[in-house]
């Protein structure tokens, strides 16, 4: 009987403990807070209902107005037709894509090239071959550097005269298909500033131009001091020890107080030094 009673006592304690545990669990349950989703701001956008060809003047029946989340739209998105009335398509515009100010022009484009030339820039054409044209990979849309190789006083010189120029057309073709293999062309047209255009025209009269292809995301300028590269530089000779090279880099005549002149040329550090 004592054994049975003891067993009953143990069972009763277990029930009490379990009951207390369940009660504690209910007290520790966190309060659930339900928050409403933030409202999505919708704005009007202008959407073409059919493809619009390059140079076409915009008309109201070419578009419809839709509402899109503001957060998903790039800056410059057009919201109503009045913003583009009297404007023209810069390029071929596809249907169902919201209009952007990057797709419009205030004047009708005359050619496929002229529409891509911003104010202050020029399109210049240079001859290329399999080597100077990067084996035909200098296609429309890519960026290149332009190097000038010349000869002065019997010494070969090379310098980069233009950085990060865009190729507008290759062999007269302004369109580019990235899936097409490289093809040989004899000319390439480049988009450069008006001052760089003058450099290119002058360089073509006294030397040879070559293109160096840039990566798709590389927009950096020159790394290092740049300047003129000579055969002596390749051989590791000091410019200071070669008066002819120093003279080529830039020299001036300085009048002496007592009369006569001293010739001063640019040294390694960019300072003027007397010619020895």
N, C-alpha and C positions, 0 to 999 in steps of 0.2 A: 504493500500500500504506500509506503514511504517513497519507494521508487517511482510508483505511478504519480504520486503527488508532486514529487520533484520534477518529473517530466512535464506535468501540467503547468508547474510554475515557470519552467524554462520556456515552454511554448507561449505562455501568456506574455512574458517579457519580449519575446521575439516579435509578437504581434504589435505590442506597444511601440517598439523601436521602429518597425516598418511603417507604422502609421505616422509616427513623428517625422520620419524621413520624407514621406510623401508630402506631409504638410509643409516642411521646410522648402521642398522643391517648388511647391506652388508659390511660395512667398518670393523665391528668387527669380521667377520668370520675368524677363525684361518687358518693358512697355513698348509696344509696337507703334511707331509714329508713321503715318502715311502722309507723304508729301506729294502734292500735285506736280505734274511735269511742267517745266517752264514753257510759256507760250512761244511759238515759233513765229517770228515776224515775216509776213509775206509781202512782197513788193511786186509791182507790175514790171514786166519785161517784154521787149519787142522780139517776136520770133518769126523768122521767114516761113512762109507756107510752101515755098518751092525754091529750088536752086536759083541763085542770081549770078549772072555772068559778070566777069571783070568789066568795069567801065559803065555798067548799067546805071541809069539814074533811078533812084528809089521812088516807088509809087505806093500809095496807101494799100492797094489791093495785094501787095506782095507780103503783107505781114498780118499777124494777129497779136493780141495782147494776152499774156498769161501771167499767172502769179507763181513766183518761185520763192523759196526761203532766202532771205537776204544774206545769211551766213554762207550760202553756197555759191554766191555770185562774185566774180572778180570786179575790181574797180573799173569804171568806164563802161559798165553795162548800160545799154540804151533802154529807157522805160516807155517812151512814147514816140510816135512817128514825127512829131514836130521837131524833135532833136536832129533828125537827119533829112528833113525836107530840103530838096534842092541839092543833095549830096550824091556821091557816086560810089560804087563798089570798088574798093582797092584791089581785091582779089575775088576769085570765085567763092561765093558764100553758100554753104550747105544749109539744107532745111532743118528745122526743129532745134537749132542751136541759138540761144539768146544772142542778140546783136551786141557788138562791142564797138567802142570808138576807134579801135585799131583796124576796123574793117571799112572805114569810110574815108573819102577824100572830098575836098571842096571843089576840085576841078576834075574834069574827065581825064583819066590817064591816056596819054598818047601812045605809049608803047609799054611792053611788059617790063622794060628796064627803067624808063623814066619815072614810073610810079614808085619805084623803090629808092629813089635818090632824095634824101632829106635836104632841107635847106642848109647850105654851107658845105655840101659834099659834091663830089664829082664822080663820074664813071670814066675810067681810063682802061684802054686795051693794050696788052703787051703780048709779044710773040713768045711762044713756049715750044719746047720739044719734049721728048720722052723723059729727059733728065730735069730740065728746068721747070717742067710742069708737074713734077712729082708723079711721074708714070701715069698721068691721066686722072689722078685722084683729086685734083683741084677742081671739084665740081661746084655748081651753084649752091650757095648757102654755107659752105665751109669757110674757115678763117685761115689766112696765111700771113707770113712775114715775107717781105720783099728784100732780097739782098742784091747789092750792086757790086760786080767785079769789074775792075778797070786796071789800067796800066799807066803809070806815070814815071817818067825818067827811067824806063826799063825795069821797074819794079812792080810786081803784081799787088793789088790792094783789094780788099773786100770789106764791105760794111753793110749793115742792115739799115735801110733808109726808111722803111715803113713797117709798122707793127700792127698785127691784128686787123688786116684788111679783109673785107668780105668778098667772096667771089659771086658776082652777079650772073655771069653766064660763061659757058665754056664752049668754044666753037660755034658761037651764035645761038646756043640753046640755053634759055633762062630756067628751064625746068630740070629738076634732079630727081632721080629715083635711087634711093640708097641701096636697093637690091640689085641694081645693074652693076656689072663689072666695070673696071676702069677702062676708058677708051681714049685713044690718042687724039688730041686736038692741036691746032696750030696757034690758036689765040685764046686768051682769057681776059674777061672784063672784070675790073675790080672796083669796089666802092671805097673811096678814100676821101680825106678832107681836101679842100681846094689847095692848101699849101703842099700836101703830099703829092697831089696830082702834078704840081710844077716840078717837084723833085724827080718824079718818075720820067716826065718828058725830057728833062735835062739829062738824066742818067742814061737814057736810051741813045743819046747822041754820042756818048763816049764810054761805052762799056756794055756789059751784058747783065740782064736781070734774071734772077732765079727766085722761085717760090719755095718756101718751107712750110709744110702743112702743120697746122695746130690741132690739138685735141678739141673735141666738141665743147668741153667746159672750160677750156683755157683761155682766159682773157687778160693774162698778166702782161706787163710791159717787159722791157729788157732786164735780164738778170745780170748784175754787174755793171761796170762802167760803160760797156759797149765800145764805140769808137771804131777806128780803122784797124783792121787786122792785116799784118804783112807776113811775108815769109820769115823775116827775122823774129817775129813773135812766135811763129810755130817752132822755130829752132831755139827759142828761149834766150835770145840775145837781148841785152838791155837797150832800151831806146836811147838812153842818155849817151851811150857809147857810139851811137851811129848818127852823126850830124845830119846826114841826108834824110834819114827817117824823121828826125825831129823837125827838120825844116818843112817837110811835107805836112806834118800835123798842124802847122800854123806858126808863122813868124812875122815879126814886125821890126821896123827900124826905129831906134830911139836916138834922138839927137843928143850929143854930148854938150855940156856947158861950154867947153873950150873949143867946140867945133867938130864937125864930122858926125858919124853915126855908129851905133852898135846894133848888131842884129840879135834880137831876142826871140827864142822859140819856146814852145810849150814843152815842159818836161813831164816826167812820169806823174807828178802830183798835180798837174794842171797849172803850175806856176811858170812864169816866164824866166828863162835862163839864157845867159849869153851863149852864142855859138862859139865853140872852141876851134 
